[in-house]
Amino acid sequence: MSAHPTSPSATDPALRIDLRGLKCPLPVLRAQKELARLAPGERLVLECTDPMAAIDLPNLARETGDIYEGRSEEQGFTAHHIRKGPAP
């Protein structure tokens, strides 16, 4: 398990964070920390194995004004896609 961010690249402009193996509430806490560093419009992809992330991350986005763009099932984890919302 690696909880280190992967920088955006030309082929995938999203910041990817590997949160596999972390349990609630750690994925949400890490998401909050990373979203705070992003500029409006930038994307964050969180790689999670905790099934509660499917509930917690959309709720976080709703509370913070960010945009939960959905999730995709990958091999062994779920990728949650969040776009940083406009500045308040």
CYANA upper distance limits for C-alpha pairs under 8 A (distance plus 0.5 A):
  1 MET  CA     18 ASP  CA      7.81
  1 MET  CA     19 LEU  CA      7.79
  1 MET  CA     20 ARG  CA      6.45
  1 MET  CA     21 GLY  CA      6.91
  2 SER  CA     18 ASP  CA      6.21
  2 SER  CA     19 LEU  CA      7.37
  2 SER  CA     20 ARG  CA      7.95
  3 ALA  CA     17 ILE  CA      6.85
  3 ALA  CA     18 ASP  CA      5.43
  3 ALA  CA     19 LEU  CA      5.77
  3 ALA  CA     20 ARG  CA      8.20
  4 HIS  CA     17 ILE  CA      6.63
  4 HIS  CA     18 ASP  CA      6.84
  5 PRO  CA     15 LEU  CA      7.25
  5 PRO  CA     16 ARG  CA      6.20
  5 PRO  CA     17 ILE  CA      4.98
  5 PRO  CA     18 ASP  CA      7.25
  6 THR  CA     15 LEU  CA      6.48
  6 THR  CA     16 ARG  CA      5.64
  6 THR  CA     17 ILE  CA      6.73
  7 SER  CA     14 ALA  CA      8.25
  7 SER  CA     15 LEU  CA      5.93
  7 SER  CA     16 ARG  CA      7.44
  8 PRO  CA     12 ASP  CA      6.60
  8 PRO  CA     13 PRO  CA      5.11
  8 PRO  CA     14 ALA  CA      5.65
  8 PRO  CA     15 LEU  CA      5.39
  8 PRO  CA     16 ARG  CA      7.82
  9 SER  CA     13 PRO  CA      5.67
  9 SER  CA     14 ALA  CA      8.01
 13 PRO  CA     42 GLU  CA      8.47
 13 PRO  CA     43 ARG  CA      7.75
 14 ALA  CA     42 GLU  CA      7.37
 14 ALA  CA     43 ARG  CA      5.15
 14 ALA  CA     44 LEU  CA      5.79
 14 ALA  CA     45 VAL  CA      6.79
 15 LEU  CA     43 ARG  CA      6.73
 15 LEU  CA     44 LEU  CA      5.30
 15 LEU  CA     45 VAL  CA      6.53
 16 ARG  CA     44 LEU  CA      6.46
 16 ARG  CA     45 VAL  CA      5.15
 16 ARG  CA     46 LEU  CA      6.42
 16 ARG  CA     47 GLU  CA      7.83
 17 ILE  CA     44 LEU  CA      8.09
 17 ILE  CA     45 VAL  CA      6.73
 17 ILE  CA     46 LEU  CA      5.46
 17 ILE  CA     47 GLU  CA      6.57
 18 ASP  CA     46 LEU  CA      6.75
 18 ASP  CA     47 GLU  CA      5.39
 18 ASP  CA     48 CYS  CA      7.48
 19 LEU  CA     27 PRO  CA      6.79
 19 LEU  CA     46 LEU  CA      7.10
 19 LEU  CA     47 GLU  CA      5.90
 19 LEU  CA     48 CYS  CA      5.61
 19 LEU  CA     49 THR  CA      7.95
 20 ARG  CA     47 GLU  CA      6.53
 20 ARG  CA     48 CYS  CA      5.16
 20 ARG  CA     49 THR  CA      5.54
 20 ARG  CA     50 ASP  CA      7.95
 20 ARG  CA     77 PHE  CA      7.49
 21 GLY  CA     48 CYS  CA      7.73
 21 GLY  CA     49 THR  CA      6.43
 21 GLY  CA     50 ASP  CA      7.52
 22 LEU  CA     26 LEU  CA      6.61
 22 LEU  CA     27 PRO  CA      6.91
 22 LEU  CA     48 CYS  CA      7.98
 22 LEU  CA     49 THR  CA      7.84
 22 LEU  CA     50 ASP  CA      7.20
 23 LYS  CA     27 PRO  CA      7.26
 23 LYS  CA     50 ASP  CA      6.08
 24 CYS  CA     28 VAL  CA      7.71
 24 CYS  CA     50 ASP  CA      7.55
 24 CYS  CA     52 MET  CA      7.25
 24 CYS  CA     53 ALA  CA      7.87
 25 PRO  CA     29 LEU  CA      6.81
 26 LEU  CA     30 ARG  CA      6.60
 27 PRO  CA     31 ALA  CA      6.57
 27 PRO  CA     48 CYS  CA      7.88
 27 PRO  CA     53 ALA  CA      7.41
 28 VAL  CA     32 GLN  CA      6.65
 28 VAL  CA     53 ALA  CA      7.92
 28 VAL  CA     56 ASP  CA      7.22
 28 VAL  CA     57 LEU  CA      6.75
 28 VAL  CA     60 LEU  CA      7.71
 29 LEU  CA     33 LYS  CA      6.86
 30 ARG  CA     34 GLU  CA      6.71
 31 ALA  CA     35 LEU  CA      6.44
 31 ALA  CA     46 LEU  CA      7.99
 31 ALA  CA     57 LEU  CA      8.42
 32 GLN  CA     36 ALA  CA      6.68
 32 GLN  CA     60 LEU  CA      8.40
 33 LYS  CA     37 ARG  CA      7.43
 34 GLU  CA     38 LEU  CA      7.25
 34 GLU  CA     44 LEU  CA      8.40
 35 LEU  CA     44 LEU  CA      7.82
 35 LEU  CA     84 LYS  CA      6.94
 38 LEU  CA     42 GLU  CA      6.62
 38 LEU  CA     43 ARG  CA      8.42
 38 LEU  CA     84 LYS  CA      7.08
 39 ALA  CA     84 LYS  CA      7.15
 40 PRO  CA     83 ARG  CA      8.21
 40 PRO  CA     84 LYS  CA      5.39
 40 PRO  CA     85 GLY  CA      5.75
 40 PRO  CA     86 PRO  CA      5.51
 40 PRO  CA     87 ALA  CA      6.85
 41 GLY  CA     83 ARG  CA      6.32
 41 GLY  CA     84 LYS  CA      5.63
 41 GLY  CA     85 GLY  CA      6.65
 41 GLY  CA     86 PRO  CA      7.62
 42 GLU  CA     83 ARG  CA      6.20
 42 GLU  CA     84 LYS  CA      6.01
 43 ARG  CA     81 HIS  CA      7.55
 43 ARG  CA     82 ILE  CA      6.23
 43 ARG  CA     83 ARG  CA      4.83
 43 ARG  CA     84 LYS  CA      6.69
 44 LEU  CA     81 HIS  CA      6.40
 44 LEU  CA     82 ILE  CA      5.68
 44 LEU  CA     83 ARG  CA      6.67
 44 LEU  CA     84 LYS  CA      8.19
 45 VAL  CA     79 ALA  CA      6.62
 45 VAL  CA     80 HIS  CA      5.96
 45 VAL  CA     81 HIS  CA      5.16
 45 VAL  CA     82 ILE  CA      6.90
 46 LEU  CA     78 THR  CA      8.48
 46 LEU  CA     79 ALA  CA      5.93
 46 LEU  CA     80 HIS  CA      5.56
 46 LEU  CA     81 HIS  CA      7.15
 47 GLU  CA     77 PHE  CA      6.71
 47 GLU  CA     78 THR  CA      6.23
 47 GLU  CA     79 ALA  CA      5.04
 47 GLU  CA     80 HIS  CA      7.04
 48 CYS  CA     53 ALA  CA      7.49
 48 CYS  CA     77 PHE  CA      6.00
 48 CYS  CA     78 THR  CA      5.81
 48 CYS  CA     79 ALA  CA      6.82
 48 CYS  CA     80 HIS  CA      8.05
 49 THR  CA     53 ALA  CA      8.47
 49 THR  CA     76 GLY  CA      7.83
 49 THR  CA     77 PHE  CA      5.42
 49 THR  CA     78 THR  CA      6.74
 51 PRO  CA     55 ILE  CA      8.46
 52 MET  CA     56 ASP  CA      6.55
 53 ALA  CA     57 LEU  CA      5.93
 54 ALA  CA     58 PRO  CA      7.42
 54 ALA  CA     71 ARG  CA      8.49
 54 ALA  CA     80 HIS  CA      8.29
 55 ILE  CA     59 ASN  CA      6.98
 56 ASP  CA     60 LEU  CA      6.62
 57 LEU  CA     61 ALA  CA      6.76
 57 LEU  CA     68 TYR  CA      8.09
 57 LEU  CA     80 HIS  CA      8.18
 58 PRO  CA     62 ARG  CA      6.75
 58 PRO  CA     68 TYR  CA      6.06
 59 ASN  CA     63 GLU  CA      6.68
 60 LEU  CA     64 THR  CA      6.62
 61 ALA  CA     65 GLY  CA      6.33
 61 ALA  CA     66 ASP  CA      5.11
 61 ALA  CA     67 ILE  CA      6.20
 61 ALA  CA     68 TYR  CA      6.27
 61 ALA  CA     82 ILE  CA      7.80
 62 ARG  CA     66 ASP  CA      6.85
 62 ARG  CA     67 ILE  CA      7.63
 62 ARG  CA     68 TYR  CA      8.17
 65 GLY  CA     85 GLY  CA      6.20
 65 GLY  CA     86 PRO  CA      8.14
 66 ASP  CA     82 ILE  CA      7.48
 66 ASP  CA     83 ARG  CA      6.53
 66 ASP  CA     84 LYS  CA      5.42
 66 ASP  CA     85 GLY  CA      4.57
 66 ASP  CA     86 PRO  CA      8.03
 67 ILE  CA     82 ILE  CA      6.03
 67 ILE  CA     83 ARG  CA      5.51
 67 ILE  CA     84 LYS  CA      6.89
 67 ILE  CA     85 GLY  CA      6.52
 68 TYR  CA     80 HIS  CA      8.36
 68 TYR  CA     81 HIS  CA      6.61
 68 TYR  CA     82 ILE  CA      4.99
 68 TYR  CA     83 ARG  CA      6.95
 69 GLU  CA     80 HIS  CA      8.22
 69 GLU  CA     81 HIS  CA      5.72
 69 GLU  CA     82 ILE  CA      5.99
 69 GLU  CA     83 ARG  CA      7.40
 70 GLY  CA     80 HIS  CA      6.54
 70 GLY  CA     81 HIS  CA      6.03
 70 GLY  CA     82 ILE  CA      7.97
 71 ARG  CA     78 THR  CA      7.11
 71 ARG  CA     79 ALA  CA      5.89
 71 ARG  CA     80 HIS  CA      4.85
 71 ARG  CA     81 HIS  CA      6.36
 72 SER  CA     78 THR  CA      6.28
 72 SER  CA     79 ALA  CA      5.72
 72 SER  CA     80 HIS  CA      7.18
 73 GLU  CA     77 PHE  CA      6.90
 73 GLU  CA     78 THR  CA      5.15
 73 GLU  CA     79 ALA  CA      6.83
 74 GLU  CA     78 THR  CA      6.08
 74 GLU  CA     79 ALA  CA      7.21
